[in-house]
Amino acid sequence: MTAAPVAARRPAIGYAASLTGALLFGANGSLTKLIIDSGITALQLTQFRTLGAALLAGFALLVVDRRAFRLPLRRLLWMVVLGVAGFAVLQASYAWALSLLPVGVTLLIEYLAVLLVALVALVVFRERVRARLWVAIACVLAGLLLVAQPWSATLDPVGVLAAAGAMLALTAYFVIGERQVGATSPLVVAFWTALVAGLFWAPFSGWWELDPAALGAPLAIGGQWGATTLPVWLGLVVTIALGSFAPFLLSFVALRHLSATAAGVVASSEVIFGFAVAWLWLGEALAALPLAGAAIVLAGIVIAQTARGGRVVDADLALPPTGELPVPVATVTGPISTVTAIPPPPPGEIPIADGAEVGTEVGPAVDADVGGRT
């Protein structure tokens, strides 16, 4: 099946979107803890975040692309899978883990997904993962280990399991999300996945048990603002708009322009931003070891940005069988490969798609309907 063409990948946009999303996610971690401490459960908060993000994305689609509300059945099924595995479970398990574990330990376990994403790309999809990306992944995990210092913390077994669930969900988020944004748009994927996640948790979140008066209760933001308080509902609005909708949309934009492996490595900068926010907002002291770990994570991100692949058409696959008519040759158009019929070349010449080079890597082809490989 021929995939619909999409815009070419622009790594600079991908890195900028991923870093901005990581900044918002990092800042939201502290706010999430405060809201949970105010009496709202992790599942109730997840319900608010997912449905709130779906409403914002839905309003945006009403303005820019109303056709996005009607999807082919098979693509809709993949949105359901992504919404449940990569959105609903990720949000809930992360919030649950945060309520039982230190932030650093939670992020360390969750971002083991960076390694899993690379292994899935290598083993399942047979994609080439550049050596620099393996180095970047090693730097990120080593840096997170120094930041989290799990050897000095008391680890709740249930919290560890919740963080492991977040790790698996984040892996699904990157792997499936990369293929879905290649077949449609980041805003469409953000809307459907958030809507599915919100509906998935509705019967289990206990939203009906929340006293409406609790939304008007004071939320102590503390830190550098001393005894300053805000109403809980305002904290929810901020975490829905800036801690859910915006960063998730930006992460899908990043997956439109980067591989899942590279996007995962850059997303780990959430740790650095989280520590910076904790320092500026909560006035937390930064010890030498976590600072060194954050620097190593940053080094891994820089290394990942130097591992950009070129485009290629495999020379052997490009050779037409003798005596046959025009041969389909893959033409690279970003994350999706389209097929163009060209006349067979003169004897001895190898046809290569415009702008492609022999010896570098072609991006994975994506089925427009099911999000898999063609």
C-alpha positions in Angstrom: 0.0 0.0 0.0 1.4 3.4 -0.9 1.7 5.9 1.9 0.4 9.4 1.5 3.4 11.8 1.2 4.3 14.0 4.1 6.6 16.9 4.6 10.4 16.1 4.8 11.9 15.7 8.2 13.6 18.8 9.6 15.8 17.7 12.5 16.3 21.3 13.8 12.5 21.6 14.4 12.4 18.1 16.0 15.2 19.0 18.5 13.6 22.3 19.3 10.2 20.7 19.9 11.6 17.9 22.0 13.7 20.2 24.2 10.7 22.6 24.7 8.4 19.7 25.6 11.0 18.3 28.0 11.2 21.8 29.7 7.4 21.8 30.2 7.4 18.2 31.4 10.2 18.9 33.8 8.5 22.0 35.3 5.3 20.1 35.6 6.8 17.4 37.8 6.9 19.7 40.8 3.4 20.9 40.2 2.1 17.4 39.9 3.5 16.5 43.3 1.8 19.6 44.9 -1.6 18.8 43.3 -1.4 15.1 44.5 -0.4 16.3 48.0 -3.5 18.6 48.0 -5.8 15.5 48.0 -6.4 14.7 44.4 -5.4 11.1 43.6 -3.0 10.2 40.8 -5.8 8.7 38.7 -8.1 11.7 39.2 -5.3 13.9 38.1 -4.6 11.7 35.0 -8.3 12.0 34.2 -8.2 15.8 34.2 -5.0 15.9 32.2 -6.0 13.5 29.5 -9.5 14.8 28.9 -8.3 18.4 29.2 -5.6 17.9 26.6 -8.2 16.2 24.3 -10.5 19.2 24.6 -7.8 21.7 23.8 -6.6 19.6 20.8 -10.2 19.2 19.7 -10.8 22.9 19.7 -7.7 23.5 17.7 -8.8 20.8 15.1 -12.2 22.5 14.8 -10.3 25.5 13.5 -7.6 24.0 11.4 -8.7 20.5 10.2 -12.2 19.2 10.9 -11.6 16.2 8.6 -9.4 14.8 11.4 -12.5 13.8 13.3 -13.1 11.1 10.7 -10.3 8.5 10.5 -10.1 5.2 8.6 -10.9 2.3 11.0 -7.4 0.7 11.0 -5.8 4.0 11.8 -8.3 4.7 14.5 -7.5 1.3 16.0 -3.8 2.3 16.2 -4.8 5.5 17.9 -6.6 3.4 20.5 -3.5 1.3 21.1 -1.4 4.4 21.4 -3.9 6.2 23.6 -4.1 3.3 26.0 -0.6 1.9 26.0 1.4 5.1 25.4 -0.8 7.7 27.0 -3.2 6.4 29.6 -0.8 4.0 31.2 2.1 6.4 30.9 0.3 9.2 32.7 -1.2 7.1 35.5 1.9 5.0 36.2 4.2 8.0 36.2 1.9 9.9 38.6 1.6 6.8 40.8 5.4 6.3 40.9 5.9 9.9 41.8 3.6 9.5 44.8 5.8 6.6 46.1 9.4 7.3 44.9 11.8 10.2 44.6 11.5 12.1 41.4 15.1 11.2 40.3 14.5 7.4 40.8 11.2 7.6 39.0 12.8 9.3 36.0 15.8 6.9 36.0 13.5 3.9 35.7 11.1 5.5 33.2 13.9 6.6 30.9 15.3 3.1 30.6 12.8 3.4 27.7 15.5 5.1 25.7 17.4 1.9 25.6 14.3 -0.2 24.9 13.3 2.0 22.0 16.7 1.6 20.4 16.5 -2.2 20.9 13.1 -2.3 19.3 14.3 -0.3 16.3 17.3 -2.7 15.9 15.7 -6.1 16.6 12.0 -5.7 15.6 12.2 -3.2 12.7 15.7 -4.0 11.6 16.7 -0.4 11.6 20.3 0.7 11.8 21.0 2.5 15.0 24.2 4.6 14.7 27.1 4.0 17.0 26.8 7.6 18.3 23.3 7.0 19.5 24.4 4.0 21.6 27.0 6.3 23.1 24.4 8.9 23.7 22.1 6.4 25.4 24.9 5.2 27.6 25.6 8.8 28.7 21.9 9.5 29.4 21.5 6.3 31.6 24.8 6.9 33.4 23.9 10.5 34.1 20.4 9.5 35.3 22.0 7.0 37.7 24.1 9.8 39.3 21.1 12.1 39.5 18.8 9.5 41.1 21.4 7.9 43.4 19.1 4.9 44.0 21.6 3.4 46.4 20.8 6.2 49.0 17.0 6.0 48.7 14.4 3.7 50.2 12.6 2.1 47.3 9.0 1.2 47.6 8.4 -2.0 45.5 5.0 -0.9 44.3 6.6 2.4 43.2 9.3 0.6 41.3 6.7 -1.5 39.5 4.7 1.7 38.7 7.9 3.3 37.3 8.6 0.2 35.2 5.1 0.5 33.8 5.9 4.1 32.8 9.1 2.8 31.1 7.1 0.3 29.0 4.4 2.8 28.2 7.0 5.4 27.2 8.6 2.9 24.9 5.2 2.3 23.2 4.6 6.0 23.1 7.8 6.7 21.1 7.7 3.6 18.8 4.0 3.8 17.8 3.9 7.6 18.0 6.7 7.9 15.4 4.7 5.9 12.9 1.4 7.6 13.5 2.6 11.1 13.1 4.2 10.0 9.8 0.8 9.0 8.6 -1.2 12.0 9.8 -0.3 15.1 11.9 0.9 15.7 15.4 -2.2 17.6 16.4 -4.5 14.7 15.2 -2.5 12.1 17.1 -2.5 14.3 20.2 -6.3 14.7 20.1 -7.2 11.0 19.5 -4.7 9.6 21.9 -5.6 12.0 24.7 -9.3 11.3 24.1 -8.8 7.6 24.2 -6.8 7.8 27.4 -9.4 10.0 29.1 -12.2 7.7 28.2 -10.1 4.7 29.2 -9.6 5.9 32.8 -13.1 7.4 33.2 -14.6 4.2 34.9 -11.6 3.7 37.2 -10.3 7.2 38.2 -13.0 7.9 40.8 -13.6 11.4 39.4 -17.1 11.2 40.9 -15.6 11.0 44.4 -13.9 14.3 44.1 -15.7 17.0 46.2 -16.1 20.1 43.9 -15.3 22.3 46.9 -11.8 20.8 46.9 -11.1 22.5 43.6 -11.4 25.9 45.4 -9.1 24.8 48.2 -5.7 26.7 48.5 -2.7 25.0 46.8 0.5 26.0 48.5 3.1 26.5 45.9 5.8 27.2 48.5 9.5 27.5 47.6 10.7 31.0 46.6 7.1 32.3 46.9 6.9 31.5 50.6 3.3 31.1 51.8 1.8 32.0 48.4 -1.3 29.9 47.5 -3.4 29.4 44.4 -6.7 27.6 44.1 -6.4 24.0 43.2 -8.5 24.5 40.0 -5.9 27.0 38.7 -3.2 24.5 39.3 -5.2 22.0 37.3 -5.6 24.4 34.4 -1.9 25.0 34.3 -1.0 21.3 34.4 -3.6 20.5 31.7 -2.5 23.3 29.3 1.3 23.5 29.9 2.0 20.2 31.5 -0.1 17.9 29.3 -1.4 19.4 26.0 1.5 21.5 25.0 4.4 19.1 25.8 2.6 16.1 24.4 1.9 18.0 21.2 5.5 19.1 21.0 6.7 15.5 21.6 4.6 14.4 18.6 6.0 17.2 16.5 9.5 16.0 17.5 8.6 12.4 16.4 7.5 13.9 13.0 11.1 15.1 12.4 13.3 12.7 14.5 13.6 9.0 14.9 12.0 7.5 18.0 15.5 6.7 19.4 16.8 10.3 18.9 13.6 11.8 20.3 13.8 9.6 23.4 17.4 10.6 24.1 16.6 14.3 23.8 13.4 13.9 25.9 15.6 12.8 28.8 16.6 16.5 29.2 13.4 16.6 31.2 15.7 15.6 34.1 17.9 18.6 33.7 14.9 21.0 33.5 13.3 19.3 36.5 16.4 20.0 38.6 16.6 23.5 37.4 13.0 24.2 38.2 13.3 22.6 41.6 16.3 24.9 42.3 14.6 28.1 41.1 11.1 27.4 42.4 11.5 25.2 45.5 15.0 26.5 46.5 16.4 23.0 46.6 20.1 22.7 46.9 21.9 20.9 44.1 24.7 18.5 45.2 27.8 17.9 43.2 26.9 14.3 42.1 23.5 15.1 40.6 25.0 18.1 38.9 27.6 15.9 37.3 24.9 13.4 36.3 22.9 16.2 34.7 26.0 17.3 32.8 26.5 13.7 31.5 22.9 13.6 30.4 23.4 16.9 28.5 26.5 15.4 26.9 24.5 12.5 25.7 21.9 14.8 24.1 24.6 16.7 22.3 26.1 13.5 21.0 22.6 12.4 19.8 22.3 15.6 17.8 25.5 14.8 15.9 24.1 11.4 14.8 21.9 12.6 12.0 21.6 10.1 9.2 21.7 10.8 5.5 19.4 9.4 2.8 20.2 6.4 0.7 18.8 4.0 -1.9 20.4 0.5 -1.7 22.3 0.0 -4.9 21.4 -3.7 -5.2 17.7 -3.1 -4.6 17.7 -0.3 -7.2 18.9 -2.5 -10.0 16.0 -3.5 -12.3 15.6 -7.1 -13.5 16.8 -7.5 -17.0 14.3 -6.8 -19.7 11.5 -5.5 -17.5 9.6 -2.3 -17.9 9.8 0.8 -15.6 10.9 -0.1 -12.1 9.5 1.3 -8.9 12.2 3.1 -7.0 11.8 4.5 -3.4 11.9 8.3 -3.3 12.6 9.6 0.2 10.0 12.1 1.5 10.8 12.2 5.2 9.5 9.4 7.4 7.4 7.9 4.6 8.8 6.5 1.3 6.6 7.0 -1.7 7.0 4.9 -4.9 7.7 6.5 -8.3 7.9 4.6 -11.6 11.0 5.5 -13.6 12.3 4.1 -16.9 15.0 1.5 -16.7 18.6 3.0 -16.9 21.1 2.4 -19.6 23.2 -0.7 -19.1 25.7 -0.4 -16.3 24.0 2.5 -14.6 22.3 2.3 -11.2 19.1 4.4 -10.7 19.2 6.5 -7.5 16.3 8.7 -6.3 16.8 12.4 -6.5 18.9 13.8 -3.7 19.8 10.3 -2.4 23.3 8.9 -1.8 24.6 5.4 -1.8 26.0 4.3 1.5 23.8 6.1 3.9 20.5 5.1 5.5 16.9 5.3 4.2 14.3 6.2 6.8 11.7 3.4 7.6 8.7 3.2 5.3 5.4 3.5 7.1 2.0 2.1 6.1 -0.4 5.1 6.0 -3.3 3.0 7.4 -1.8 0.8 10.0 1.4 2.7 10.9 3.6 -0.3 10.2 6.3 -0.9 7.7 5.5 -1.3 4.0 
